[in-house]
Amino acid sequence: MIDPFWEVLRLTLQVTGLALGVAAVAGIPSGLILARSRFRGRGVVVAVIYTGMGLPPVVVGLVVYLLLSRSGILGPLAWLFTPRAMILAQIIIALPVVTGLTMAAAEAINPELSLQLRSLGANPAQEARAVLGEAQPGVLAALLAGFGAIISEVGAAMLVGGNIDGQTRVLSTAVVLETRRGNFGLALALGGALLTLAFIVNALLLRFQGSPRRLG
């Protein structure tokens, strides 16, 4: 038997929500800085980010597994086969996506906007908020892409979480488990729940796109 549905759903929301939140807090400012500044080595940083956007989740899971194993440098944390390990893996998956797409959205903004803001006496923080406001649709797309990359991924979650009953089982890994057991009806129901959850979260994020922007 799988976990009670609501426990699986709760853990799915917890793991994915925390991972996306960290990726957003770190990735949006990083993408904005990369878009609006030039420095030595920037090309290498951008190349690393774009490479990270295409990382297979199972490879991320393998690397995190090795880091968190007893012989790994993060082994003393004892995070392997816990939700924390799953969150860490999903942050690594989502962060390049959020950063790269935010950077692309900010780069598409007319550079004259910054010049106009500076001429009006805007400080760097006000300038950044204005640029971010103009890039809002692209930033929203970055968040949606990051969410989509982690909500349905299986490889990393299975490797570092172990799909343990009552501890690390989320909707995506539950679908795989029930499919292997031949419980196709239940697997389809869980898959439908996963799609419904993704739709609800995407709809809520898209709602912000239509909200009035306050640039401060």
C-alpha positions as CSV (number, residue, x, y, z in Angstrom):
1,M,0.0,0.0,0.0
2,I,1.2,3.5,-0.7
3,D,1.1,6.3,1.8
4,P,-2.3,8.0,2.4
5,F,-2.8,10.3,-0.6
6,W,-2.8,13.5,1.5
7,E,0.6,12.7,3.0
8,V,2.1,12.1,-0.4
9,L,0.5,15.3,-1.6
10,R,1.8,17.2,1.4
11,L,5.3,16.0,0.9
12,T,5.2,16.8,-2.8
13,L,4.2,20.4,-2.0
14,Q,6.7,20.7,0.7
15,V,9.7,19.4,-1.2
16,T,8.8,21.2,-4.5
17,G,7.7,24.4,-2.8
18,L,10.9,24.8,-0.7
19,A,13.1,23.9,-3.7
20,L,11.4,26.4,-6.0
21,G,11.5,29.1,-3.3
22,V,15.2,28.8,-2.7
23,A,15.8,28.7,-6.5
24,A,13.7,31.9,-6.9
25,V,15.4,33.8,-4.1
26,A,18.9,32.9,-5.4
27,G,18.2,32.7,-9.1
28,I,16.1,35.8,-9.9
29,P,18.7,38.3,-8.4
30,S,21.5,36.4,-10.0
31,G,19.9,36.4,-13.4
32,L,19.2,40.2,-13.1
33,I,22.8,40.9,-12.1
34,L,24.2,38.8,-15.0
35,A,21.9,40.6,-17.4
36,R,22.8,44.1,-16.3
37,S,26.5,43.8,-15.6
38,R,29.7,42.9,-17.5
39,F,32.8,41.4,-15.8
40,R,35.7,39.1,-16.6
41,G,34.6,35.5,-16.7
42,R,30.9,36.4,-17.3
43,G,30.9,34.2,-20.4
44,V,32.0,31.2,-18.5
45,V,29.4,31.8,-15.8
46,V,26.7,32.1,-18.4
47,A,27.9,28.9,-20.2
48,V,27.8,27.0,-16.9
49,I,24.2,28.2,-16.3
50,Y,23.0,27.3,-19.7
51,T,24.7,23.9,-19.3
52,G,22.9,23.5,-16.0
53,M,19.6,24.1,-17.6
54,G,20.0,20.9,-19.5
55,L,21.2,18.7,-16.7
56,P,19.5,15.3,-16.6
57,P,17.8,15.0,-13.2
58,V,19.2,11.5,-12.7
59,V,22.7,12.8,-13.1
60,V,22.0,15.5,-10.5
61,G,20.6,12.8,-8.2
62,L,23.7,10.7,-8.7
63,V,26.0,13.6,-7.8
64,V,23.9,14.5,-4.7
65,Y,23.8,10.9,-3.7
66,L,27.6,10.6,-3.8
67,L,28.0,13.9,-1.9
68,L,25.6,12.8,0.8
69,S,26.7,9.1,1.1
70,R,28.8,8.1,4.1
71,S,32.0,8.5,2.2
72,G,30.9,11.8,0.6
73,I,32.0,15.3,1.9
74,L,28.4,16.0,3.1
75,G,27.9,12.5,4.6
76,P,28.0,13.8,8.2
77,L,24.8,15.7,7.5
78,A,22.9,12.4,7.3
79,W,20.5,13.8,4.7
80,L,20.5,10.8,2.4
81,F,17.1,9.3,2.0
82,T,15.4,12.2,3.6
83,P,13.2,15.1,2.2
84,R,16.2,17.4,2.7
85,A,18.2,15.4,0.1
86,M,15.3,15.7,-2.3
87,I,15.0,19.4,-1.8
88,L,18.8,19.9,-2.4
89,A,18.6,17.9,-5.6
90,Q,15.6,19.8,-6.8
91,I,17.3,23.2,-6.0
92,I,20.2,22.2,-8.2
93,I,17.8,21.3,-11.0
94,A,15.7,24.4,-10.8
95,L,18.3,27.1,-10.0
96,P,20.0,27.2,-13.5
97,V,16.6,27.3,-15.1
98,V,15.3,30.2,-13.0
99,T,18.6,32.1,-13.3
100,G,19.1,31.6,-17.1
101,L,15.5,32.5,-18.1
102,T,15.5,35.5,-15.7
103,M,18.7,36.7,-17.3
104,A,17.3,36.3,-20.8
105,A,14.2,38.2,-19.8
106,A,16.2,41.1,-18.3
107,E,18.5,41.3,-21.3
108,A,15.5,41.8,-23.5
109,I,14.6,45.0,-21.7
110,N,15.6,48.2,-23.5
111,P,18.9,49.4,-22.0
112,E,17.6,53.0,-22.3
113,L,15.3,52.3,-19.4
114,S,18.2,52.2,-17.0
115,L,19.6,55.4,-18.4
116,Q,16.3,57.1,-18.0
117,L,15.9,55.9,-14.4
118,R,19.4,57.1,-13.5
119,S,18.7,60.5,-15.1
120,L,15.7,60.7,-12.8
121,G,17.8,60.0,-9.8
122,A,16.9,56.4,-9.2
123,N,19.2,54.4,-7.0
124,P,20.5,50.9,-7.9
125,A,17.7,49.2,-5.9
126,Q,15.0,51.3,-7.6
127,E,16.5,50.6,-11.0
128,A,16.6,46.9,-10.3
129,R,13.0,46.8,-9.2
130,A,12.0,48.7,-12.4
131,V,13.9,46.4,-14.7
132,L,12.4,43.4,-12.8
133,G,8.9,44.8,-13.2
134,E,9.4,45.2,-16.9
135,A,10.7,41.7,-17.1
136,Q,7.9,40.3,-15.1
137,P,6.4,38.0,-17.8
138,G,9.8,36.5,-18.4
139,V,10.5,36.0,-14.7
140,L,7.2,34.3,-14.3
141,A,8.1,32.0,-17.2
142,A,11.3,31.3,-15.4
143,L,9.4,30.3,-12.3
144,L,7.0,28.1,-14.2
145,A,9.8,26.4,-16.1
146,G,11.7,25.8,-12.8
147,F,8.5,24.4,-11.2
148,G,7.9,22.2,-14.2
149,A,11.4,20.8,-14.1
150,I,11.1,19.6,-10.5
151,I,7.4,18.7,-9.9
152,S,7.4,15.7,-12.2
153,E,11.1,14.6,-12.0
154,V,11.7,11.1,-10.8
155,G,15.3,10.1,-11.2
156,A,16.8,12.4,-8.6
157,A,14.0,11.9,-6.1
158,M,14.3,8.1,-6.4
159,L,18.1,8.2,-6.0
160,V,18.5,10.5,-3.0
161,G,15.0,10.0,-1.4
162,G,14.7,6.2,-1.9
163,N,10.9,6.4,-2.3
164,I,10.5,5.3,1.3
165,D,6.9,4.7,2.5
166,G,5.8,7.5,4.8
167,Q,9.0,9.4,4.5
168,T,10.2,10.3,1.0
169,R,7.4,9.2,-1.3
170,V,6.1,12.0,-3.5
171,L,3.5,11.9,-6.4
172,S,6.0,11.3,-9.2
173,T,7.8,8.4,-7.4
174,A,4.4,6.9,-6.3
175,V,3.3,6.8,-10.0
176,V,6.5,4.8,-10.8
177,L,6.0,2.4,-7.9
178,E,2.3,1.7,-8.7
179,T,3.2,1.2,-12.4
180,R,5.8,-1.4,-11.5
181,R,3.3,-3.2,-9.3
182,G,0.8,-3.3,-12.2
183,N,-1.7,-1.0,-10.4
184,F,-2.3,1.0,-13.6
185,G,-5.6,2.5,-12.5
186,L,-4.0,3.8,-9.3
187,A,-0.9,5.0,-11.2
188,L,-3.2,6.9,-13.6
189,A,-5.1,8.4,-10.7
190,L,-1.9,9.6,-9.1
191,G,-0.7,10.9,-12.4
192,G,-3.9,12.8,-12.8
193,A,-3.4,14.3,-9.3
194,L,0.1,15.4,-10.3
195,L,-1.2,17.1,-13.4
196,T,-4.0,18.8,-11.4
197,L,-1.5,20.0,-8.9
198,A,0.7,21.4,-11.6
199,F,-2.2,23.1,-13.3
200,I,-3.4,24.8,-10.0
201,V,0.1,26.1,-9.2
202,N,0.6,27.3,-12.8
203,A,-2.8,29.1,-12.7
204,L,-1.9,30.8,-9.4
205,L,1.5,32.0,-10.8
206,L,-0.2,33.2,-14.0
207,R,-2.7,35.2,-11.9
208,F,0.2,37.4,-10.7
209,Q,1.0,38.2,-14.3
210,G,-2.3,40.0,-14.6
211,S,-1.9,41.9,-11.3
212,P,-0.9,45.5,-11.4
213,R,2.9,46.0,-11.0
214,R,4.3,48.2,-8.3
215,L,7.8,49.2,-9.0
216,G,8.2,51.4,-5.9
